[in-house]
């Protein structure tokens, strides 16, 4: 999968082991690295669909169009398809099998 980042700062925080540990702590940094490795290894988003570890899922409401994967609780890796137009199925839902590029937009606890 092709992965880009919303900002250069976020890219540096997530791609440097040292910065990832400093920003998110050791345990969360390990999980984030694992999730990024999983996404890099995937051909398309469908490859990381549950029951694949990380519980990749679409968000709803004001976060419609954003997907999340679990990092260390309560943090999530947030990303969106990097396609124009976004691949959709006939019913209008996201076609996970056609998403081959994503943009990482944040790491956050969106529950709190």
N, C-alpha and C positions, 0 to 999 in steps of 0.2 A: 504494500500500500504506500502511496505517496503521502508524506506527512509534511505539512507546513505549520507555522506558528503565527498567531495573531500579532505578536510583537517580538522584537529581537531580544528584549529582556527575558520574556518567557522562554524563548528558545534556549538562551544561555542557562537559565535556571534548571531546565529539564534535560539538557543534553550534557552538561558537565556534572560528573559524579560529585565533585566537591561542592559546587553551587547547589545541586539538588539536595544534598545532605544538610547544608547550612540553612537553606530556605525551608525545607519541609521536615527535617529530622531524619534520623537513620532509618527507622522502620517504614515511614511513608515514602522515603526516597527509594528504598528497595522495591516497594510495590509499584511506584510510578515507573521505574526502569523496566520492570517486568511487563507492565501494560504497554509501554512504548515498544518494547521488543516484540510483543505479541502483534501489535498493530503493524509494525514494519514487516513482519513475516507473513502477514495475511495478504492474500491476493485481492480480496474484497471484504467489505464489512460483514458479509454473511459468514465469513470464516471465524469471527469472534462472537457470533450470536450465542446466547445461552443454549445449552448448558456449559459452554466454554467458560473457564475461570475469568473472573473480572466483571461478570454480570453486566455486559454492555446492554444499554437500554435507552429508548427514546424518552425525552422529557416532555411534559405537557404544559398547558397553560401559557404563561408569559415566556416560557422557555421552549415553546414549540419549535422544532427544527434543530434542536441541540440534542446530542447524545452524551451519555456518561458511562464511565467505567469506574468501578470501585478501586480506591487506593486504600490507605489505612483509614479505618472508620474515624471520623465521619467524612473524610475528604474524598472527592471524586475528580477524575480527569474528564474535563468537558471538551467536546469537539463538535464540529459540524462538517457535513459533506462539502468538499471544495469543488463542486461542479456547477456549471451554469448552462442549462437549467439543472436543478436537483432531479436525479432519476426517481421517477415515481411509477407505481403499479397502476393498473386500470382503476382501482378503487381510490386512488389518490394518495395512498400511503407510500412511505419511503421504500424504494426497491433496494434492499440491502445488497443484493447480488451485483448491482451495477455501481455501487459506491466504491471507487478505487483510489480516491484521494480525499484527505480530510485536512481540516485546519484545527489545531489545538487552540482553544480559546481561553482556558483557565484551569486552575486547580482550586477547588473551594468546597466548603461545607454549605451547600445551598439549602439545608434543612433548618439552619439556625438563624 
